[in-house]
Every structure is written in C-alpha cells, then in structure tokens.
Amino acid sequence: MRPARCAWWILAALLLPLPALAQGYRVRVDTRWQSVAYRGVTLDSIPVGDTVSTSGAGPESPDGFAVRCPPGAAYCTFFRSGAVRRGGPVTSTVEASLWGFGVRGLSMRAAGRAGVDLGNADVWPGTKPAVQLLEGYAEYATRRVTGRLGRQVVASRLGMMGFDGGGVVLRDAARGIELQGYGGWGLARGTALPITNPALNPLDEFQPRARQLIVGGGGGWTSALADARVEYQREVDPRAKKFVSERVGLEGALRPRADVRISGGADYDLAAGWWGSAEATVAYGTPSVRGTIGARRYRPHFDLWTIWGAFSPVPYRSLHASLAVAAGARWEVRGRYERYRYDEAEAETPLFNAKRDGWRAELGMTANPTPEWTFDAGYQREFGPGASVVGTTATITYQPSRRFRAMVLGSSFDRPLEFRYNDAGVRTVGLDAQFTSSERLRVGLTAYHHREAHDRPDAAAFDWNQWRVSARVVWAFGDAADLRGLPPSIQMLPGGRAGRTPQ
C-alpha cells in the first residue's frame, strides 16, 4: 500500500472509535492543498582555457556566464538556471479531544498530520514521513495540579520543546505561585520527529544515534503589579553520555500603572559558557496611543552535537521604538524603527571587513471607513550587512458578515544582495476568500501571481513568474454537549498555556 493511502487509513482508524471511548469529544480536520513551483540552479564547469576575459570584470564562459576560477584549478565553475520543479502538497491536520471518562478532570488530546506531494517532483518539505504525531497525551487537570503523560510540547523562554514523557504543574493561586517539571525523550527542534529519524539526516555520520533525554523545570510568581519566572532545561545524549544542551532563563514584568508595562529577560547557555539572548522593553498603551521602546541582544542557540556551534555564532544588539496612534475606531497610523549592530566575528584569518551595523524602519496605516471595508498599507526599508530591502504592501478587505470575507492584496519588494552578485525584485497580486457556513465548516481559496526578476550583469539573469493557488477546508464535529461549550479541562488545552487555571 502506498504511504499516502496508508496515512489516510491510519487517521480514519483513529477517528472512527472516538464516540465510544468517552462521553464527550471534539474533532477538527484542517485539509489544505497548494500548487507551487520551484526553479533552482545547476552547477556547471568549463576548462580554464575556454574562459573569456572581459574588460573591467572577471572571466566568463563563452555564452556569458560569470565563472569562478580557484587559483591553480584546471576548471572554472558557474551556475545555470535549473529545471522547473512543480509541487502539489496536500496536508491534513487532525486534532481530537476526549473527556468524560468517569474521573473529573481527566481528558485526552491527540493531534496528527498526514501529507503527500501530488506534483511531478518531491519538492515540498514536511511531507515525509507521510504521517506524523504532533501531540498525543492524557491529562489530569484540577485547580491545583495539572499532569500530562505522552507526547507533548512545552513552551518557555528557552523555546518550544517537544518530547515523549511526563510533566506536572503545581499551583497556589492564593499566593500566585506556579511550579513546573517535565522529562522524557526529546524530539528534534522545530519538528515532531526524533533526531534519529531518517528524514532529518543531512549529515549522515554526524547524526546522533540515540534520542536525547530532556529534563526541565520552572517556577513563577504572579501578582497584580509584577511577574517573575525562572526556567531550566537540560538535554543529554544517553549513548555518548554528553550534554546536548543546558540552559537557564529568567524573565519578569512590572506594571506600575494600568497603561504601562516594563518587561525583560535573559538566558544563559551553561553548556557553551556564554550569554544567549536578552531584552528589555517599556510599553505604554491606551485605546488611542500605543508605544514601545526597548533594547535586545540576540544570539542563536545550537545543540552541541551540531557543527554550527564551532562557528561561534555572533550576536547582535539593537535599540528599537514603535508608535501607533488611532483616531477613533476608523483610522490608525503606526511606525517602527530599529538600529542594530553585530559583534566582532574575531575570525583568525578574515577574508575581508564586512559592514556590521544596519537599520530597519516601517510605516503603516489602517482605515475602516465602514464596518464592511478595511484598507491597510505599509512601507518598509532595511539596510544591513550583505543586503538591503525596500518594499510596499497593500490590502483591501471586504467582510459583509461573519460568514464571508474577501481580501485583495498587492506587494512589491526589491532586495539587492551585495554578497550574491544579484538584485532580486518580486511583485505580487492576489485574492484570498473565506466562507464559514457554520461553526462546523469553513472553506477558503487563495490565488497569488508572483513576478520575480533576478538582475545580474551576465547571462545568469532571469525572470521567474508563476501562479500559486491554494485551497483549504476546516471541518469540526463533536457531540451536542461539546457544541454548547467545552468543559473547563478542555478549555485549558493549547492554544492556552499549559496549566492554565480553569474558570
């Protein structure tokens, strides 16, 4: 049986017995299809003696492609435009919640995804393996304790971490105290697959041979005027008995007034021995004026088993400010500015001195002249190391009722690439429509036309224009009690934060 067909049979087998397992259930099926095309590049080469010298520029191939000739090499290399590869990914995400097992506060949740590429080339990421279990756990939730067992995701300042194991949250609402602990076999970052899965194997012998063990915990305190929280997380390779990562994070917030919030946080990489990211922000907000001013430091985090940590990721620091002013409920003008600078790379044998600082700015406007119509426009500009960008966007939205919404959009972006010998420009126009027949069914259709131009002073310049069309259907069903409202234990499930106190 083909993997795609097998995926659908597995999902159907999971859904059919749901009504018999519990007194209440809810299932949500989100199916999406899209048509997309790619055009990559193909590496080519010619003997050094066949190259053509040009005045004021480097060597070229006889048909006009700029070539790279390493010193002492017999051949020069260059890139030609690759063949067109068309994809047609279809993905279905199924979420199911069950409750009413005879124990108050006990529920189950499962979320899975099946995907297949119907195009003539396997170009869309994430369709292998065909079936993935995103979450699947049993939960016991009361006002003081929440416990979970199974595949789950924990969100904290240290990021999103998925694992197969258990977790518990203890709460003292009167004192505003919350304690959390969890542990199990970890999943790879950014996906619901173990790091040992063949789909995550670009480096072959460098891939870990065993799943990492993860242990973490945190504690928080909340009051009317202030919040504070600390997080700790450790990952270990059980086969090599070496650290994968070990970090600690701190964050907090002050609310001296109802319209002012001061927040900040930082994390420290214990395994690498350096500070990671940090930020501090002061925010002011009223119905007519919203503004922020702050500073941040960003440093990417890599697991110790990867090769990327050997390059000593360079952090950058920035100052930023934003302001939005509303004139009643119909007009709003907003703006944002950020200035940033990278630290010294401290390379032992630098090839050249690169620009280390840059800036980005945005201006935007939203207008609602009538309840049915919304107009939005924005302008952005950025100039930084290696590239710059200037672009505009505009949308017109018509929503005569809660059941129907249509949006026309357009955008234009130009992006000179200093280090890539290329000036790229993209123009887009499109239409997005969504119709909601009831709380159970929602359908949508999107069509975009992209006109992309890559300007170069050699034969490698090209235009790449295409239509991208996508369709989606969201179907939800459950028993009658569920349609009248979810019980508190189910309302606590994501998108809310794990361990949210029932109302």
LINVENMO-V747520 format. One record per residue. N is the residue number from 1. RES is the residue in one letter. PSI is psi in radians with two decimals (NA if undefined). D_FIRST is the distance of its C-alpha to the first C-alpha in whole Angstrom. Layout:
n=<N:N>
res=<RES:RES>
psi=<PSI:PSI>
d_first=<D_FIRST:D_FIRST>
//
This chain:
n=<1:2:3:4:5:6:7:8:9:10:11:12:13:14:15:16:17:18:19:20:21:22:23:24:25:26:27:28:29:30:31:32:33:34:35:36:37:38:39:40:41:42:43:44:45:46:47:48:49:50:51:52:53:54:55:56:57:58:59:60:61:62:63:64:65:66:67:68:69:70:71:72:73:74:75:76:77:78:79:80:81:82:83:84:85:86:87:88:89:90:91:92:93:94:95:96:97:98:99:100:101:102:103:104:105:106:107:108:109:110:111:112:113:114:115:116:117:118:119:120:121:122:123:124:125:126:127:128:129:130:131:132:133:134:135:136:137:138:139:140:141:142:143:144:145:146:147:148:149:150:151:152:153:154:155:156:157:158:159:160:161:162:163:164:165:166:167:168:169:170:171:172:173:174:175:176:177:178:179:180:181:182:183:184:185:186:187:188:189:190:191:192:193:194:195:196:197:198:199:200:201:202:203:204:205:206:207:208:209:210:211:212:213:214:215:216:217:218:219:220:221:222:223:224:225:226:227:228:229:230:231:232:233:234:235:236:237:238:239:240:241:242:243:244:245:246:247:248:249:250:251:252:253:254:255:256:257:258:259:260:261:262:263:264:265:266:267:268:269:270:271:272:273:274:275:276:277:278:279:280:281:282:283:284:285:286:287:288:289:290:291:292:293:294:295:296:297:298:299:300:301:302:303:304:305:306:307:308:309:310:311:312:313:314:315:316:317:318:319:320:321:322:323:324:325:326:327:328:329:330:331:332:333:334:335:336:337:338:339:340:341:342:343:344:345:346:347:348:349:350:351:352:353:354:355:356:357:358:359:360:361:362:363:364:365:366:367:368:369:370:371:372:373:374:375:376:377:378:379:380:381:382:383:384:385:386:387:388:389:390:391:392:393:394:395:396:397:398:399:400:401:402:403:404:405:406:407:408:409:410:411:412:413:414:415:416:417:418:419:420:421:422:423:424:425:426:427:428:429:430:431:432:433:434:435:436:437:438:439:440:441:442:443:444:445:446:447:448:449:450:451:452:453:454:455:456:457:458:459:460:461:462:463:464:465:466:467:468:469:470:471:472:473:474:475:476:477:478:479:480:481:482:483:484:485:486:487:488:489:490:491:492:493:494:495:496:497:498:499:500:501:502:503>
res=<M:R:P:A:R:C:A:W:W:I:L:A:A:L:L:L:P:L:P:A:L:A:Q:G:Y:R:V:R:V:D:T:R:W:Q:S:V:A:Y:R:G:V:T:L:D:S:I:P:V:G:D:T:V:S:T:S:G:A:G:P:E:S:P:D:G:F:A:V:R:C:P:P:G:A:A:Y:C:T:F:F:R:S:G:A:V:R:R:G:G:P:V:T:S:T:V:E:A:S:L:W:G:F:G:V:R:G:L:S:M:R:A:A:G:R:A:G:V:D:L:G:N:A:D:V:W:P:G:T:K:P:A:V:Q:L:L:E:G:Y:A:E:Y:A:T:R:R:V:T:G:R:L:G:R:Q:V:V:A:S:R:L:G:M:M:G:F:D:G:G:G:V:V:L:R:D:A:A:R:G:I:E:L:Q:G:Y:G:G:W:G:L:A:R:G:T:A:L:P:I:T:N:P:A:L:N:P:L:D:E:F:Q:P:R:A:R:Q:L:I:V:G:G:G:G:G:W:T:S:A:L:A:D:A:R:V:E:Y:Q:R:E:V:D:P:R:A:K:K:F:V:S:E:R:V:G:L:E:G:A:L:R:P:R:A:D:V:R:I:S:G:G:A:D:Y:D:L:A:A:G:W:W:G:S:A:E:A:T:V:A:Y:G:T:P:S:V:R:G:T:I:G:A:R:R:Y:R:P:H:F:D:L:W:T:I:W:G:A:F:S:P:V:P:Y:R:S:L:H:A:S:L:A:V:A:A:G:A:R:W:E:V:R:G:R:Y:E:R:Y:R:Y:D:E:A:E:A:E:T:P:L:F:N:A:K:R:D:G:W:R:A:E:L:G:M:T:A:N:P:T:P:E:W:T:F:D:A:G:Y:Q:R:E:F:G:P:G:A:S:V:V:G:T:T:A:T:I:T:Y:Q:P:S:R:R:F:R:A:M:V:L:G:S:S:F:D:R:P:L:E:F:R:Y:N:D:A:G:V:R:T:V:G:L:D:A:Q:F:T:S:S:E:R:L:R:V:G:L:T:A:Y:H:H:R:E:A:H:D:R:P:D:A:A:A:F:D:W:N:Q:W:R:V:S:A:R:V:V:W:A:F:G:D:A:A:D:L:R:G:L:P:P:S:I:Q:M:L:P:G:G:R:A:G:R:T:P:Q>
psi=<2.38:2.55:-0.68:-0.78:-0.67:-0.65:-0.76:-0.66:-0.68:-0.77:-0.72:-0.68:-0.54:-0.58:-0.63:-0.74:0.09:-0.81:-0.46:-0.23:-0.46:2.90:-0.42:2.52:2.77:2.36:2.39:2.17:2.12:1.90:2.31:2.48:2.57:2.63:2.20:2.64:2.60:2.68:1.82:-2.66:2.73:2.26:2.32:2.90:2.73:2.70:2.62:-0.65:-0.27:-0.06:2.79:2.24:2.42:2.61:2.18:0.14:3.07:-3.08:2.70:2.84:2.84:-0.48:0.26:0.20:2.28:2.33:2.77:2.16:1.70:2.53:2.25:-0.11:2.63:-0.32:2.63:2.59:2.70:3.00:2.32:2.80:2.37:3.07:2.69:2.28:2.15:2.36:2.69:1.19:2.39:2.16:2.47:2.17:2.19:2.19:2.28:2.38:2.38:2.50:3.02:0.85:0.17:-0.09:2.07:2.25:-0.09:2.30:2.97:2.61:2.45:2.48:2.22:2.86:2.38:2.41:2.60:2.55:2.02:0.08:-3.11:0.06:2.48:1.44:-0.21:2.19:2.66:-0.02:0.04:2.29:2.81:-0.56:2.29:2.39:1.94:-0.80:2.65:1.75:2.77:2.46:2.41:2.08:2.22:-3.09:-0.47:-0.45:2.40:2.19:2.49:2.54:2.13:-2.80:2.18:2.95:2.28:2.21:2.26:-3.08:-0.47:-0.01:-3.03:2.14:2.13:2.56:2.83:1.92:-2.53:2.77:2.70:2.51:2.22:2.37:2.47:1.61:-0.58:-0.64:-0.08:0.53:2.41:2.31:2.44:2.47:2.57:2.84:2.73:-2.79:2.10:2.75:2.84:2.68:2.33:0.16:2.90:0.44:2.55:2.65:-0.32:-0.06:2.40:-0.44:-0.28:0.82:1.06:-0.31:0.07:-1.80:-0.25:-0.16:2.36:2.55:-0.13:2.62:2.53:2.58:2.32:2.37:2.34:2.93:2.95:2.88:2.52:2.70:2.31:2.37:-3.12:-0.47:-0.33:2.69:2.65:2.52:2.55:2.45:2.52:2.45:2.35:2.38:2.39:2.42:1.93:-0.43:-0.82:-0.27:0.76:2.73:2.40:-0.73:2.75:2.05:2.77:2.50:2.58:2.47:2.70:2.97:2.56:2.47:1.39:-0.46:2.87:-0.47:0.16:2.36:2.23:2.11:2.78:2.94:2.97:2.74:2.62:2.30:1.77:-0.62:-0.72:-0.40:0.61:2.81:2.48:-2.09:2.71:2.71:2.76:2.33:2.45:2.15:2.44:2.31:2.23:2.99:-0.43:-0.35:2.30:2.38:2.65:2.68:2.40:3.12:2.64:2.79:2.23:2.29:2.15:2.63:2.33:2.46:2.62:-0.36:-0.32:2.85:-0.29:-0.54:-0.40:-0.31:0.08:1.31:2.29:2.20:2.87:2.71:2.57:2.72:2.41:2.71:2.56:2.69:2.36:2.26:2.21:2.38:1.53:-2.64:0.05:-0.28:2.47:2.36:2.36:2.73:2.72:2.49:2.44:2.40:2.28:2.83:2.28:2.59:2.91:2.37:-0.44:0.66:2.43:-0.60:1.26:2.46:-0.55:2.92:2.06:2.68:2.37:-0.19:2.82:3.12:2.76:2.52:2.59:2.47:2.47:2.84:2.42:2.33:2.38:1.36:-0.54:2.85:-0.43:-0.44:2.42:2.26:2.34:2.40:2.57:2.71:2.32:2.64:2.42:2.46:2.08:-2.97:2.14:-0.39:2.86:2.91:2.49:2.32:2.78:2.61:2.65:2.45:2.56:2.10:2.32:2.11:1.56:-0.36:3.06:-0.30:-0.41:2.42:2.33:2.45:2.29:2.34:2.73:2.62:2.73:2.18:2.36:2.33:1.55:2.30:1.75:-0.74:-0.02:0.19:0.83:2.39:2.04:2.41:2.42:2.25:2.33:2.37:2.56:3.02:2.35:2.26:2.51:2.35:2.25:1.90:-0.56:-3.09:-0.27:-0.46:2.32:2.34:2.68:2.72:2.36:2.40:2.16:2.49:2.13:2.24:1.91:2.27:2.29:1.87:2.19:2.71:0.44:-3.00:-0.13:-0.05:2.48:2.80:2.51:1.74:2.51:2.77:2.44:2.12:2.41:2.65:2.63:2.57:2.21:2.12:2.20:2.40:2.75:-3.06:3.01:-0.66:-0.66:-0.68:-0.41:-0.19:2.48:2.57:2.84:-0.67:-0.57:-0.56:-0.34:-0.20:2.77:2.55:0.08:2.88:2.46:2.28:0.26:2.39:2.27:2.60:NA>
d_first=<0:4:6:9:7:6:10:11:10:12:15:15:16:18:20:21:23:25:28:29:29:32:35:34:31:30:26:26:23:24:22:23:22:24:25:27:28:29:32:32:35:35:37:40:43:46:49:52:54:52:53:55:57:58:61:61:57:55:54:51:49:51:49:50:47:48:48:48:50:50:54:54:50:50:47:47:44:43:40:39:37:33:31:29:26:24:22:21:19:18:19:19:21:22:25:26:29:30:34:36:36:39:40:42:40:37:34:30:28:25:24:20:19:15:15:14:16:16:19:20:20:19:22:22:22:20:17:16:15:13:14:18:20:23:26:25:29:31:35:38:41:44:47:48:45:41:39:35:32:29:27:30:32:35:37:41:43:41:38:35:33:30:30:29:32:35:37:41:43:47:49:53:53:57:57:54:53:49:47:44:42:38:37:33:31:30:28:28:31:29:26:24:23:25:27:25:21:20:20:24:25:27:30:28:31:33:30:31:29:29:29:33:34:36:39:41:43:46:49:50:53:54:57:59:60:58:54:53:50:49:46:45:42:41:38:38:36:36:35:38:40:41:41:38:40:43:45:47:48:50:51:53:55:58:59:63:63:61:60:60:57:57:54:53:51:50:48:49:47:48:46:47:50:51:51:48:48:51:52:55:55:58:57:59:58:59:58:60:60:57:57:56:58:56:55:52:51:47:46:42:41:39:37:40:37:36:38:40:42:44:45:47:46:49:49:51:53:54:56:55:56:55:57:56:59:58:61:60:57:57:57:56:56:55:55:54:55:54:56:54:55:53:54:55:53:55:54:56:55:55:54:56:57:54:55:54:55:54:54:52:53:52:54:52:53:52:54:53:56:55:52:50:50:49:50:49:50:50:51:50:52:51:53:52:51:49:48:50:48:50:48:49:46:47:45:47:45:46:45:47:45:43:40:40:41:41:41:42:42:44:44:46:45:47:46:48:47:50:48:45:48:46:47:44:44:42:43:41:41:39:38:36:36:35:36:36:36:36:35:32:31:31:30:31:31:32:34:35:37:37:40:40:43:43:47:48:51:49:47:44:45:42:41:37:37:34:33:31:29:27:27:26:26:27:27:29:29:31:33:37:39:36:37:41:40:38:40:42:39:36:39:39:35:34:36:39:40:39:41:43:46:45:47>
//
